[in-house]
C-alpha cells in the first residue's frame, strides 16, 4: 500500500516539474524552467552520492554490493565462488558505468536547459537583442564595399608624344 502511494507522489512530482519545463519552453518564460534546474541539481547530487557510497562499499567489502547485485543485477549467490566473483565484478563495473553515464546525461540536460534559461534572461534584459526570426547578415556584395562581380578591364594609360 505504501509503495503505491509513493509511486503516485513521484508521478505527481514529475508531472509538475516536467510540465513546468514544457510550459516554460513553450511560453518562453524563464521562471517556469527553474523547478527543472533545481530538480536536476538535486538529481546529479544524489547520483554522485550513490556512486561514492557504492565505491566506498566496494572498498570495505560490504554486503551491500552483494545485496545490490542480487536485487538489481539478478546475480545468483548460490553458485561456486569463482563464478560469483566474476558475476560481482561484472555487475560492479556495469553499475559504475551506468551511474557515470546517467550522471553525465543529467548534467548535459541541465547544461542545455540552463543555457536556454540564460538565453531567455539575455532576451528579457537586453535592449539590443534581435527579435527577428531571420538574422540580418549583410550580403557579401555589400561588405566593405567589395563586389563579387567581374573586375573592370584593364586600360592602358595613354602614351605621351615626344
C-alpha positions as CSV (number, residue, x, y, z in Angstrom):
1,X,0.0,0.0,0.0
2,X,2.8,2.4,0.9
3,X,4.7,1.7,-2.3
4,X,1.6,2.5,-4.4
5,X,1.2,5.9,-2.6
6,X,4.9,6.6,-3.1
7,X,4.6,5.9,-6.9
8,X,1.7,8.3,-7.1
9,X,3.6,11.0,-5.2
10,X,6.6,10.6,-7.5
11,X,4.4,10.7,-10.6
12,X,2.7,13.9,-9.4
13,X,6.0,15.5,-8.7
14,X,7.4,14.5,-12.1
15,X,4.3,15.8,-13.9
16,X,4.6,19.2,-12.1
17,X,8.4,19.6,-12.8
18,X,8.3,18.5,-16.4
19,X,5.0,20.2,-17.1
20,X,6.6,23.4,-15.8
21,X,9.6,22.9,-18.0
22,X,7.4,22.3,-21.1
23,X,5.2,25.3,-20.3
24,X,8.3,27.5,-19.7
25,X,9.9,26.4,-23.0
26,X,6.6,26.9,-24.9
27,X,5.8,30.3,-23.5
28,X,9.5,31.3,-23.3
29,X,9.3,32.2,-19.6
30,X,12.5,31.5,-17.7
31,X,10.8,31.3,-14.3
32,X,9.0,28.1,-15.2
33,X,12.3,26.5,-16.1
34,X,13.7,27.0,-12.6
35,X,12.0,23.9,-10.9
36,X,13.6,21.6,-13.5
37,X,17.0,23.2,-12.9
38,X,16.6,22.7,-9.1
39,X,15.4,19.1,-9.7
40,X,18.4,18.3,-11.9
41,X,20.9,19.8,-9.4
42,X,19.5,17.6,-6.7
43,X,19.4,14.6,-9.0
44,X,23.0,14.9,-10.1
45,X,24.0,15.4,-6.4
46,X,22.2,12.2,-5.4
47,X,23.8,10.3,-8.3
48,X,27.2,11.4,-7.1
49,X,26.4,10.4,-3.5
50,X,25.2,6.9,-4.7
51,X,28.3,6.5,-6.8
52,X,30.7,7.4,-3.9
53,X,28.8,5.2,-1.4
54,X,29.0,2.3,-3.8
55,X,32.7,2.8,-4.3
56,X,33.2,3.0,-0.5
57,X,31.1,-0.2,-0.1
58,X,33.4,-2.0,-2.5
59,X,36.5,-0.8,-0.7
60,X,35.3,-2.0,2.8
61,X,33.9,-5.3,1.3
62,X,30.3,-4.5,2.5
63,X,27.4,-6.9,1.9
64,X,25.6,-4.0,0.2
65,X,27.3,-4.9,-3.1
66,X,26.1,-8.5,-2.9
67,X,22.6,-7.4,-2.0
68,X,22.5,-4.9,-4.9
69,X,23.8,-7.5,-7.3
70,X,21.2,-9.9,-6.1
71,X,18.3,-7.4,-6.3
72,X,19.2,-5.2,-9.3
73,X,21.6,-7.4,-11.3
74,X,19.8,-10.8,-10.9
75,X,23.1,-12.4,-9.7
76,X,22.6,-15.7,-8.0
77,X,24.6,-16.2,-4.8
78,X,24.1,-20.0,-4.9
79,X,26.9,-20.6,-7.4
80,X,30.6,-21.5,-6.9
81,X,32.8,-18.8,-5.5
82,X,34.7,-18.3,-8.7
83,X,31.5,-17.7,-10.8
84,X,30.1,-15.4,-8.0
85,X,33.3,-13.3,-8.0
86,X,33.1,-12.9,-11.8
87,X,29.4,-12.0,-11.7
88,X,30.0,-9.5,-8.9
89,X,32.9,-7.9,-10.8
90,X,30.9,-7.5,-14.0
91,X,27.9,-6.2,-12.0
92,X,30.2,-3.7,-10.3
93,X,31.7,-2.4,-13.5
94,X,28.4,-2.1,-15.3
95,X,26.7,-0.4,-12.3
96,X,29.5,2.2,-12.0
97,X,29.4,2.8,-15.8
98,X,25.6,3.2,-15.7
99,X,25.8,5.6,-12.8
100,X,28.5,7.7,-14.6
101,X,26.6,7.7,-17.9
102,X,23.4,8.6,-16.1
103,X,25.1,11.4,-14.2
104,X,26.7,12.8,-17.3
105,X,23.4,12.7,-19.2
106,X,21.7,14.5,-16.4
107,X,24.5,17.1,-16.3
108,X,24.2,17.6,-20.1
109,X,20.4,18.1,-19.9
110,X,21.0,20.6,-17.0
111,X,23.5,22.5,-19.2
112,X,21.2,22.7,-22.1
113,X,18.2,23.9,-20.1
114,X,20.5,26.3,-18.1
115,X,21.8,27.8,-21.4
116,X,18.2,28.2,-22.5
117,X,17.5,29.9,-19.2
118,X,20.4,32.3,-19.8
119,X,19.2,32.9,-23.4
120,X,15.8,33.9,-22.1
121,X,17.4,36.1,-19.4
122,X,19.5,37.9,-22.0
123,X,16.5,38.4,-24.2
124,X,14.4,39.9,-21.4
125,X,17.2,42.2,-20.2
126,X,18.9,43.3,-23.4
127,X,17.7,46.3,-25.4
128,X,19.9,45.4,-28.3
129,X,18.6,41.8,-28.7
130,X,17.5,41.0,-32.2
131,X,13.8,39.8,-32.1
132,X,13.7,38.9,-35.8
133,X,13.4,35.3,-36.8
134,X,16.0,35.7,-39.6
135,X,19.4,37.1,-38.9
136,X,20.4,40.3,-40.6
137,X,23.7,39.4,-42.1
138,X,24.9,41.7,-44.9
139,X,25.3,40.1,-48.2
140,X,28.9,39.6,-49.4
141,X,28.5,42.2,-52.2
142,X,28.0,45.0,-49.6
143,X,30.6,44.0,-47.1
144,X,33.3,46.7,-47.1
145,X,32.2,47.9,-50.5
146,X,33.6,44.8,-52.2
147,X,31.8,43.2,-55.1
148,X,31.9,39.6,-56.3
149,X,31.4,40.6,-60.0
150,X,33.9,40.5,-62.8
151,X,36.5,43.3,-62.4
152,X,36.6,46.0,-65.0
153,X,39.0,45.5,-67.9
154,X,42.5,47.0,-67.6
155,X,43.0,50.1,-69.5
156,X,46.5,51.1,-70.5
157,X,47.4,54.7,-69.8
158,X,47.7,56.9,-72.9
159,X,51.1,57.3,-74.4
160,X,52.7,60.7,-74.3
161,X,54.0,62.1,-77.5
162,X,57.7,63.1,-77.7
